[in-house]
């Protein structure tokens, strides 16, 4: 099983990566921040990279709304 993880660059986001490595043998991790999470995930979708994975997780991050 191949897993993709997008997670935040802060300590609790890195904690998600550590748990992912413990839980899944074959995991590909991308560390993202608020300013690039949407672009990174959109590129992943547009390039149909999701076809290379059995599961995709996005943890500990969301795009903040601009005020």
Secondary structure as the mmCIF struct_conf table of DSSP 4:
data_model
#
loop_
_struct_conf.conf_type_id
_struct_conf.id
_struct_conf.beg_label_comp_id
_struct_conf.beg_label_asym_id
_struct_conf.beg_label_seq_id
_struct_conf.end_label_comp_id
_struct_conf.end_label_asym_id
_struct_conf.end_label_seq_id
STRN STRN1 UNK A 2 UNK A 8
BEND BEND1 UNK A 9 UNK A 10
HELX_RH_AL_P HELX_RH_AL_P1 UNK A 11 UNK A 23
BEND BEND2 UNK A 25 UNK A 25
STRN STRN2 UNK A 26 UNK A 32
TURN_TY1_P TURN_TY1_P1 UNK A 34 UNK A 36
HELX_RH_AL_P HELX_RH_AL_P2 UNK A 37 UNK A 46
TURN_TY1_P TURN_TY1_P2 UNK A 47 UNK A 48
HELX_RH_3T_P HELX_RH_3T_P1 UNK A 49 UNK A 52
BEND BEND3 UNK A 54 UNK A 54
STRN STRN3 UNK A 55 UNK A 59
BEND BEND4 UNK A 60 UNK A 60
HELX_LH_PP_P HELX_LH_PP_P1 UNK A 63 UNK A 66
#
